[in-house]
Amino acid sequence: MKTLINIKTDREVKISAQKLAKELGLSLSAVINAYLKQFVRSQAVDFSVVPQMSPELEKLLGPIEYDIARGKNLSPAMSSEKDIDKYFESL
């Protein structure tokens, strides 16, 4: 027998979650049901502590990683104020 759960969440969270679920070929109800079943099975709430970059950050870092791989747009390693002053004076 199915039952209905009413929850409150931010509108933007709901919209983003629905969009992601749809991209994965799932309904938001299916995602929530899967989480609830896992919660019941494990009797624990799990939050991932694995650091993950957001797509926005990956997009920003892409050109930087490209430059690093090619040795472009990089300043030399500096270990003293004197090295820093010398570098900036050379620019």
Residue pairs with C-beta under 8 A, 6 or more apart in sequence:
5 32
14 28
17 28
17 31
18 28
21 27
21 28
21 30
21 31
38 46
39 45
53 61
67 73
67 74
68 74
75 87
76 87
78 84
78 87
